[in-house]
Every structure is written in C-alpha cells, then in structure tokens.
C-alpha cells in the first residue's frame, strides 16, 4: 500500500453567529479512496475529545471512480467505532443518488451512473461483468453495495445543521428559499439546480446565506496532490463567500479533505498518498 500522510491546517474562526456545541468532523468526497478514508478515520480517533458530543458528518460521494468503493462503504458503516465518535451523519451525494435512480429504473437511469464512475464499483465485483444487461448490472450493484448502506442513503438526512453551520453535498441556491431548496426530493436528481448537483450560482455568491456558513463538497477545490496550505487556500472561502469546500479531488487523485469544528473555530485536514 502507498504511504499515506495526514496534515492539519492551523485553527481559524468561522465567524458564524454562534458556536458549535458538539465537536464536529466532516469528511468530503471519498470516491472509493478507501485507504485514505481509513487513515482519516484513524486520525480523527486520535484527536482529543473537545466536547461532550463528537459527531462525524460525511458529505456524500463515498462511491464511484476510485479503486475501492465497496471497502469505503464498509468503513462508513463502521465509522462510529473507527473514528471514536458518538454518532455519524451520512449525507447523500449525487453519485449515491444516481445509483438509487439506476437501481429503481435500470433501463432509464443505470447508464448515467455507470458512465459517471459507477463502472469502477461494478468492476470490483467482477472485472468482466460490465458487458451484462442493465437489469443484471443493477442487481449486481444492489447486492455488492448492500441494503444497509442503500437504506441509509434513501431514508437518512439530505443536509445537516450544526449551529449556524449547514452541511450539504453540493451547495444551495442563492435565488430560492433555502428550506424549500434543501427539501427537494433526492431521486431523479440529474439537475444542476439541486442540492446534490449545484455549482453556479452557488460557488461565486458573495452576499451570504442568512448567517449560515455552508460546508460542502462536490466541486473539487484542487485537482492535484498538494500540501495542506495549498488545499486550504483553494477550499476556504468563508471570509468572502461564507462557504468551505471539503472536496480535495478524490475523483482524480488519492487525496481526501476533511475538517474539524470546535466552538467557533475550525481547521482543515488533508489525507493524501506520498
């Protein structure tokens, strides 16, 4: 296995309207980088308890594109123990939503998932099975991923608020009521105007979010292996845009971004191959 290294940025203040009561860890897009996820969870487990409650939030896109989506799923299912946290929140990303759509209607939607990195997950189960019919591939994927994970993605929360910090996979729209936008249905979501898919106008908005700071993934902050300082420079837009991106480009390289929040402070983490 390639050597892995986790580095942390210095603490900064997020300047939300109120402090975070819990000690919160958030992990950005994983995309099947299971070794990096395991190393991140181990690092989190070794960080001293900083509040009565330690919570871990996954921002989605656990699966697809990378080498080990199935092991990444298993790690998520064991994350409370592996990270020594009291509870885990799993938010769905657009890749999990594409998988759900594909399983529910293979002839209509499974190809979208396969073409966007789902084929890597299928290859983990049987390197020759991608030539099968879509209905058969859907059943292979369903069995490989497992009902426990699929049920969490299908029925769990789609966003999470921790004080004035709002965690969601891709972002929110500045032109719609936030609650209405966040409550858009999770299925049939191949829509750029959706909390699992949005990029613009969210990414460049500079007029704030009614006191919230948005913690998100989906749009890679970096696309090359780099230092924690380089990642923090590209990911941290709290001062200018009231958002923090934890997608370190795991879809393109062996690198996973994450963060820790305590009181009114936060710091970024980067786990990468070296």
C-alpha positions as CSV (number, residue, x, y, z in Angstrom):
1,X,0.0,0.0,0.0
2,X,1.2,3.5,-0.8
3,X,2.3,5.5,2.2
4,X,-0.3,7.9,3.4
5,X,0.1,11.2,5.3
6,X,-2.5,13.4,7.1
7,X,-1.8,17.0,7.7
8,X,-3.8,19.7,9.5
9,X,-4.1,23.4,9.0
10,X,-3.9,26.0,11.8
11,X,-7.1,26.8,13.7
12,X,-9.2,29.7,12.4
13,X,-12.5,31.3,13.4
14,X,-15.5,30.6,11.2
15,X,-17.4,33.6,12.4
16,X,-20.9,32.1,12.3
17,X,-23.4,33.7,14.6
18,X,-23.0,31.2,17.3
19,X,-20.5,28.5,18.5
20,X,-20.9,24.8,17.6
21,X,-21.9,22.8,20.7
22,X,-20.5,19.5,19.5
23,X,-17.1,18.6,18.3
24,X,-17.8,18.0,14.6
25,X,-15.7,16.3,12.0
26,X,-16.8,16.5,8.3
27,X,-15.3,14.4,5.5
28,X,-15.6,15.5,1.9
29,X,-15.9,13.3,-1.3
30,X,-14.2,9.9,-0.9
31,X,-14.9,8.4,-4.3
32,X,-13.7,4.9,-3.4
33,X,-10.4,6.0,-1.8
34,X,-10.8,3.5,1.0
35,X,-7.2,3.6,2.2
36,X,-7.4,7.3,2.6
37,X,-10.7,7.1,4.4
38,X,-9.3,4.5,6.8
39,X,-6.3,6.7,7.6
40,X,-8.6,9.7,8.1
41,X,-10.9,7.9,10.5
42,X,-7.8,6.7,12.4
43,X,-6.5,10.2,12.7
44,X,-9.9,11.5,13.9
45,X,-10.0,8.8,16.5
46,X,-6.7,10.1,17.9
47,X,-7.8,13.7,18.3
48,X,-8.7,14.5,21.9
49,X,-12.3,14.8,22.8
50,X,-13.2,18.5,22.7
51,X,-16.9,18.5,23.6
52,X,-19.5,16.2,25.3
53,X,-20.6,15.0,21.8
54,X,-18.3,14.0,19.0
55,X,-20.1,13.9,15.6
56,X,-18.9,12.8,12.2
57,X,-20.6,14.0,9.0
58,X,-20.0,12.5,5.6
59,X,-20.8,15.0,2.8
60,X,-21.5,12.3,0.2
61,X,-19.9,10.7,-2.8
62,X,-18.5,7.8,-0.9
63,X,-18.6,5.7,-4.0
64,X,-17.5,5.6,-7.7
65,X,-14.4,6.4,-9.8
66,X,-11.9,5.3,-7.2
67,X,-10.4,1.9,-6.6
68,X,-12.3,0.6,-3.6
69,X,-15.9,1.8,-3.2
70,X,-17.1,-1.3,-1.5
71,X,-14.5,-1.1,1.2
72,X,-15.2,2.6,1.6
73,X,-18.9,1.7,2.2
74,X,-17.8,-0.8,4.8
75,X,-15.7,1.8,6.5
76,X,-18.6,4.3,6.6
77,X,-20.7,1.6,8.2
78,X,-18.1,1.2,10.9
79,X,-17.1,4.8,11.2
80,X,-18.5,5.5,14.7
81,X,-16.1,2.9,16.1
82,X,-13.2,3.6,13.8
83,X,-13.3,7.4,14.4
84,X,-14.3,7.2,18.1
85,X,-17.3,9.4,17.6
86,X,-20.7,9.3,19.3
87,X,-22.8,9.4,16.1
88,X,-22.4,9.6,12.3
89,X,-24.4,11.5,9.8
90,X,-24.3,10.2,6.2
91,X,-25.5,12.8,3.6
92,X,-26.1,11.6,0.1
93,X,-24.0,12.9,-2.8
94,X,-25.0,12.9,-6.5
95,X,-23.2,9.6,-7.0
96,X,-25.3,7.9,-4.4
97,X,-28.4,9.5,-5.9
98,X,-27.5,8.3,-9.4
99,X,-27.1,4.8,-8.0
100,X,-30.5,4.9,-6.4
101,X,-32.1,6.1,-9.6
102,X,-30.3,3.3,-11.5
103,X,-31.4,0.6,-9.1
104,X,-35.1,1.8,-9.2
105,X,-35.2,2.1,-13.0
106,X,-32.2,0.4,-14.6
107,X,-33.3,0.8,-18.2
108,X,-33.7,4.6,-17.8
109,X,-31.0,5.6,-15.4
110,X,-28.4,3.0,-14.7
111,X,-26.3,4.1,-17.7
112,X,-26.0,7.6,-16.2
113,X,-24.5,6.1,-13.0
114,X,-22.2,3.7,-14.9
115,X,-20.9,6.5,-17.2
116,X,-20.1,8.7,-14.2
117,X,-17.8,6.3,-12.4
118,X,-20.2,3.5,-11.3
119,X,-18.5,1.2,-13.7
120,X,-15.5,1.2,-11.3
121,X,-17.7,-0.2,-8.5
122,X,-19.1,-2.9,-10.8
123,X,-15.6,-3.9,-11.8
124,X,-14.7,-4.5,-8.1
125,X,-17.3,-7.3,-8.0
126,X,-16.4,-9.0,-11.3
127,X,-14.0,-7.5,-13.8
128,X,-15.9,-8.9,-16.8
129,X,-19.5,-8.2,-15.8
130,X,-19.9,-4.7,-17.3
131,X,-21.0,-6.4,-20.6
132,X,-24.2,-7.7,-19.0
133,X,-27.6,-6.2,-19.4
134,X,-28.6,-3.2,-17.3
135,X,-31.1,-5.1,-15.2
136,X,-28.4,-7.6,-14.3
137,X,-25.9,-5.0,-13.5
138,X,-28.4,-3.3,-11.2
139,X,-28.8,-6.5,-9.2
140,X,-25.0,-6.9,-9.1
141,X,-24.7,-3.4,-7.7
142,X,-27.5,-3.8,-5.3
143,X,-26.0,-7.0,-3.8
144,X,-22.5,-5.5,-3.7
145,X,-23.4,-2.2,-2.0
146,X,-25.8,-3.8,0.4
147,X,-29.2,-2.9,1.8
148,X,-27.9,-1.3,4.9
149,X,-26.0,1.4,3.1
150,X,-28.7,1.9,0.5
151,X,-31.3,2.3,3.2
152,X,-29.2,5.0,4.9
153,X,-28.8,6.9,1.6
154,X,-32.5,6.5,0.7
155,X,-34.1,7.4,4.1
156,X,-31.4,9.4,6.0
157,X,-31.0,13.2,6.1
158,X,-30.0,15.1,3.0
159,X,-28.5,18.0,4.9
160,X,-27.4,18.7,8.5
161,X,-27.3,21.9,10.6
162,X,-24.9,22.3,13.4
163,X,-25.5,25.7,14.9
164,X,-25.1,28.1,12.0
165,X,-23.0,25.6,10.0
166,X,-25.0,23.9,7.3
167,X,-23.6,20.7,5.8
168,X,-24.8,19.6,2.3
169,X,-23.2,17.8,-0.6
170,X,-23.0,20.4,-3.4
171,X,-24.5,23.6,-2.0
172,X,-27.6,25.8,-2.0
173,X,-29.2,28.3,-4.4
174,X,-29.0,32.0,-3.6
175,X,-32.1,32.6,-5.6
176,X,-34.5,30.2,-3.8
177,X,-35.8,29.8,-0.3
178,X,-33.2,27.8,1.5
179,X,-35.6,25.4,3.2
180,X,-37.5,24.7,0.0
181,X,-34.3,24.1,-1.9
182,X,-32.8,21.8,0.7
183,X,-36.0,19.8,0.8
184,X,-36.0,18.9,-2.9
185,X,-36.5,15.2,-3.4
186,X,-33.4,13.1,-3.6
187,X,-34.4,10.9,-6.5
188,X,-34.4,11.7,-10.2
189,X,-32.0,14.5,-9.4
190,X,-29.9,14.9,-12.6
191,X,-30.5,18.6,-12.2
192,X,-27.9,21.3,-11.8
193,X,-30.4,23.3,-9.7
194,X,-30.4,20.7,-6.9
195,X,-28.6,20.4,-3.5
196,X,-26.6,17.4,-4.8
197,X,-25.6,18.9,-8.1
198,X,-25.4,22.7,-8.0
199,X,-22.2,24.6,-8.8
200,X,-23.1,28.0,-10.1
201,X,-24.5,30.4,-9.0
202,X,-23.7,28.9,-5.6
203,X,-19.9,28.9,-5.9
204,X,-19.4,32.6,-6.7
205,X,-22.1,34.0,-4.5
206,X,-20.7,36.6,-2.1
207,X,-23.8,38.0,-0.4
208,X,-24.1,35.4,2.4
209,X,-26.5,32.8,3.4
210,X,-28.7,34.4,6.1
211,X,-26.0,33.9,8.8
212,X,-25.1,30.4,7.8
213,X,-21.7,29.0,6.7
214,X,-22.2,26.3,4.0
215,X,-19.9,23.2,4.3
216,X,-19.9,21.3,1.1
217,X,-18.1,19.0,-1.4
218,X,-19.0,18.1,-5.0
219,X,-16.8,20.7,-6.8
220,X,-13.1,19.8,-6.3
221,X,-11.1,22.6,-4.7
222,X,-7.9,21.2,-6.1
223,X,-7.1,18.7,-8.9
224,X,-3.6,17.7,-8.0
225,X,-1.7,16.3,-5.0
226,X,-0.7,19.2,-2.9
227,X,0.0,20.5,0.6
228,X,-2.5,21.3,3.3
229,X,-1.7,25.0,2.7
230,X,-2.5,24.8,-1.0
231,X,-5.7,22.9,-0.2
232,X,-6.8,25.4,2.4
233,X,-6.1,28.3,0.1
234,X,-8.4,26.8,-2.6
235,X,-11.0,25.3,-0.3
236,X,-11.6,28.1,2.3
237,X,-14.0,30.8,1.1
238,X,-15.6,31.5,4.5
239,X,-14.5,35.1,4.6
240,X,-15.5,36.0,1.1
241,X,-18.3,33.6,0.2
242,X,-19.3,32.1,3.5
243,X,-18.6,28.5,2.3
244,X,-16.0,25.9,2.9
245,X,-15.3,23.1,0.3
246,X,-14.0,19.8,1.5
247,X,-13.7,18.1,-1.9
248,X,-10.0,17.6,-2.3
249,X,-10.4,15.9,-5.7
250,X,-10.6,12.3,-4.7
251,X,-12.2,11.5,-8.0
252,X,-9.0,12.4,-9.7
253,X,-6.2,11.7,-7.2
254,X,-5.6,9.8,-4.0
255,X,-6.5,12.7,-1.7
256,X,-9.3,13.3,0.8
257,X,-10.2,16.5,2.5
258,X,-11.9,16.9,5.9
259,X,-12.3,19.4,8.7
260,X,-12.8,19.7,12.5
261,X,-15.1,22.2,14.1
262,X,-14.9,23.2,17.8
263,X,-16.8,26.1,19.4
264,X,-16.3,29.0,16.8
265,X,-13.1,27.5,15.3
266,X,-12.2,25.1,12.5
267,X,-9.2,23.5,10.9
268,X,-8.8,21.6,7.7
269,X,-7.3,18.2,7.3
270,X,-5.8,16.5,4.2
271,X,-5.1,12.8,3.8
272,X,-3.0,12.0,0.7
273,X,-0.7,9.4,-0.7
274,X,3.0,10.4,-0.5
